[in-house]
Every structure is written in structure tokens, then in C-alpha cells.
Amino acid sequence: MNLSSAITGLPYVGKTTLFNLLTSARVATGEFAGAEAETNVGVAKVPDTRVDRLSALFGPKKTTFAEITYRDLGLAGRRSGDAARAEISPKKLGDLRTADALVHVVRAFRDPNIPHSEGSVDPLRDLTLLELELLFADHAVVERRLERIEAEIRGAKASDREGKEREKGFLVRARDALEAEIPLRDIDADADELRLVRGYRFLTLLPQLIVVNVDEADVAAPDAVLGPLREAAGRHRGTSLVPACAKIEAEIAELPGEEAAAFRSELGLEESALERIVRATFDLLGLISFFTTGEDEVRAWPIPTGSNAQQAAGTIHTDLERGFIRAEVIAWDELLRCGSEAAAKKEGLLRTEGRAYPVRDGEVLHVLFNVAPSR
């Protein structure tokens, strides 16, 4: 399952620094704010102690974590003379629309040596600026579609007309919401409506993680900085917020493991902000993980919440979904306590489930299947 998240934000907020830290890339930072920077692509592993512990139990040849692809979208500066809009080129808007979630980096750190595209540090203002640009981009798509859909409805067959009418109804509600500066993820829509408009890849329909790049002085007690931003994020569905200090995280990344842990403890940080960002992205995408275990590999498999056992099997391989018979299922911590699948069977903890069984987060699956040979 290929998961993609776009990192975006105004110039000089720390996007590329965070991208490098998340993906272990080495992209140069500090590009000119007026330039149209290239899109950088990298992969981050989703930290999961359950995978670590299962791997310690089985001692496999390979351990595989779930992954998220991050795309670092360098944006140009504001349009000249336009004080209410951030600049996103059509190319970058297209890149943003390929994502499954948006990571919006907002600058809250103070550094006179790093210019701010708006002239001063004001994270709430910056958050609003870019969100307005996303609203405007979606509104343009809605308006163009509404201009065409009336003619399509008039010329549609009776079997197609109902779907187009439903699409129009959603688009009218969407236009009203966008004009009121309400993101589309805040309006009520059923699964059929969302399916009808899926191809438009509305940006304000995507879940959004706000990463607040805080000052070193605010790392231990960031609430004063985060308060207004938490309030703003709390007004919208599918929106989360994570504080991070990219400068400190970059320093920690250069230290050996024990020294890094000691430095983080000294700062009062229980875990890496980068781990929180990756996990928060994973959660925003509405995903859970199930595991497969064995001597060859222990692996985490991301699936949408609510997926059944047959769908989960298809994540591993299409043959497993096509020839699904049943799945042997056990919670990861029960397997860990038992010490082996054989011991779990003796205790009656290894259950047999059918194709419609809703897989839960953290379960270990062994899929039994049979695919007839092709003739």
C-alpha cells in the first residue's frame, strides 16, 4: 500500500530540514524563496515498538516496518502586491493533489538570520495564508466543474443522470462552504458522494497535519506558542497538530544512540518529534497495522481501518485475496506472551476467522489460501 504525504508551507519554515530528518535524505536547504524548487521524494518508516518486539521474538532474516512516502514541495514566495495570498504554482498544486494527506509546516521559531517571507514570525497568520490558497484552488475546480455539469445532466441517459445530480448537489454545497472559508473535510458527505468527486482530488478534503516548528527556547514548554494554533486546528475535522524543533532534531540526529537519548531526556522529551510526526500522519490517513511473522520476515502491513480479513490478505498478495480460505488470528501481545504460535494454539488463543472478519490494529495474521493453477 503506497502512502503519500506532501510537506508544504511558506518559504523558510523548515520544510526541507524536516523532510531530510524524516527520510534520511540529504537535500540542500535554504533555497531562494522566490524560486520554484524541485519536488523532493523520500520514504520514512513508521516507528512501531510492536514490530521491534515481535522481531526480537522470531529473530527473522528481515524486519519490515510500514512506510510513508513524503514529498517536499518547495513553494515560491508571495505574489507581488497581493497581501492575502501565498504563492502555489499550478505545477505544485498538481503535486499536492497526488498526496493522501498534507503536512503543513508552520514557522514559530525566531532567528534573525533566516528571513521570513511575510516579514515577521506569526504562525497563526501563516497557517491562514496557506489554507486560504488551498480554499481558492478548490473553489476554482468546483466552479469549472459546475459550469460543465448542467449540460452533462441535460444530455445524460436516465441511468447516469442520478449520479450527476448527486455530484452537482455536492459541488453546490462545496462551493458554499469554500466561499465561507470552510474546508471540504468539514462538510457532511456520504461515501457515494465522495466516490463521485474523488477524481478532482480536492486539497481541503485531504487530512492535514500541522507541524509547528518551534524555537529551541519553547521546546520544553510550547503551550504558549501552540495555544492559538491548537484552537484553529480544533475547528476542523481531519486536522492534527504536532510541535517540533527542527534545529534540535537535526542536532540529535548527529549524535550516537545513547547520547541522543540522554540529550532528549535532558530536554524533557520522551520521544523524537519525528516519530510523532510519522505516527500522526499514519493516524490521519485512517490506517491501522496488522503483522505477519516468521523466521524469514516480521512485517507490518498498513490497511484502512475497517478492512476485513480477505482485504488484508490482498495487501500481502492478490493471490491470497483471490484464493482466501480463512485466517489464523492472534493479538500481537498475546503471541508475545505465549512465546510461539504453537504455544498460542495450545492455549486456544490462535483463532480462525473468515473473510468478513474486521481486522483489528495489532493483530498477527496467517492467511490460508488456495489458488487453482491457470490453464
SULUR-V53533 format. One record per backbone hydrogen bond with DSSP energy under -1.0 kcal/mol. CO is the residue of the C=O (numbers start at 0). NH is the residue of the N-H. E is the energy in kcal/mol with one decimal. If there is no record, write none. Layout:
co=<CO,CO>
nh=<NH,NH>
e=<E,E>
This chain:
co=<2,3,4,5,6,7,13,14,15,16,17,18,19,31,34,39,41,43,47,48,49,50,51,52,53,54,61,63,65,67,68,69,70,71,78,88,89,90,91,92,94,95,100,101,102,103,105,110,115,121,122,123,124,125,126,127,128,129,130,131,132,133,134,135,136,137,138,139,140,141,142,144,147,148,149,150,156,156,159,160,161,162,163,164,165,166,167,168,169,170,171,172,173,174,176,177,182,183,189,190,191,192,196,197,202,203,206,207,208,209,210,211,211,212,214,215,221,222,225,226,227,228,229,232,237,239,241,243,244,245,246,247,248,251,255,256,257,258,259,260,261,262,263,264,271,272,273,274,275,276,277,278,279,280,281,282,285,287,288,289,290,291,294,295,297,298,300,302,303,306,307,308,309,312,316,317,318,322,325,326,327,328,329,330,331,332,333,334,339,340,341,342,343,344,350,352,353,354,356,359,361,362,363,365,367,367>
nh=<68,99,70,102,72,104,17,18,19,20,21,22,23,34,36,71,69,67,51,52,53,54,55,56,57,58,297,299,45,43,4,41,6,39,81,92,93,94,95,96,97,98,5,208,7,210,212,113,118,125,126,127,128,129,130,131,132,133,134,135,136,137,138,139,140,141,142,143,144,145,146,148,151,152,153,154,159,160,163,164,165,166,167,168,169,170,171,172,173,174,175,176,177,178,181,180,185,186,193,194,195,196,199,200,205,184,101,239,103,241,105,213,243,107,217,218,225,226,229,230,231,232,233,235,207,209,211,213,248,249,250,251,252,254,259,260,261,262,263,264,265,266,268,267,275,276,277,278,279,280,281,282,283,284,286,285,304,302,361,300,364,298,60,61,63,291,289,287,306,358,311,312,313,316,320,321,322,369,367,352,365,350,363,334,335,336,337,338,343,344,345,346,348,347,328,326,356,309,308,362,331,290,329,327,324,325>
e=<-3.5,-3.1,-2.4,-3.5,-2.4,-2.9,-2.3,-2.5,-2.7,-2.0,-2.8,-2.3,-1.4,-1.8,-1.1,-3.0,-3.0,-2.5,-1.5,-2.4,-2.3,-2.5,-1.9,-1.5,-2.3,-2.6,-1.9,-2.3,-3.2,-2.8,-3.0,-2.4,-3.4,-2.0,-2.1,-2.5,-2.2,-1.9,-2.7,-1.9,-1.2,-1.7,-2.3,-3.2,-3.0,-2.2,-2.8,-1.9,-1.7,-2.3,-2.4,-2.0,-2.5,-1.9,-2.0,-2.3,-1.5,-1.9,-2.3,-2.7,-2.1,-2.2,-2.4,-2.0,-1.5,-2.5,-2.6,-2.0,-2.2,-2.6,-1.6,-2.1,-1.5,-2.5,-2.1,-1.8,-1.2,-1.8,-1.7,-2.5,-2.3,-2.2,-2.5,-2.3,-2.1,-2.5,-2.5,-1.8,-2.8,-2.7,-2.1,-2.2,-2.8,-2.3,-2.6,-1.7,-2.0,-1.3,-2.2,-1.9,-1.9,-1.4,-1.7,-1.4,-1.0,-1.8,-2.5,-2.1,-2.8,-2.6,-2.9,-1.2,-2.7,-2.5,-1.5,-1.2,-2.4,-2.3,-3.3,-2.1,-2.0,-2.8,-2.5,-1.7,-2.9,-3.2,-2.0,-2.8,-2.7,-2.2,-1.7,-2.8,-2.0,-1.8,-2.8,-2.3,-2.2,-2.5,-2.4,-2.3,-2.3,-1.4,-2.8,-1.2,-1.6,-2.3,-2.3,-2.5,-2.6,-2.2,-2.2,-2.6,-2.5,-1.6,-1.4,-1.9,-2.6,-2.4,-3.2,-3.1,-2.6,-2.7,-1.7,-1.1,-2.7,-2.0,-2.0,-2.6,-1.8,-2.0,-2.4,-2.2,-1.7,-2.1,-1.2,-2.6,-2.6,-2.4,-2.9,-2.9,-2.1,-2.5,-3.6,-2.1,-2.1,-2.2,-2.3,-2.2,-1.9,-2.3,-1.8,-1.5,-2.7,-1.2,-2.9,-2.5,-1.5,-1.8,-1.6,-1.6,-2.1,-2.6,-1.6,-2.9,-2.6,-1.4>
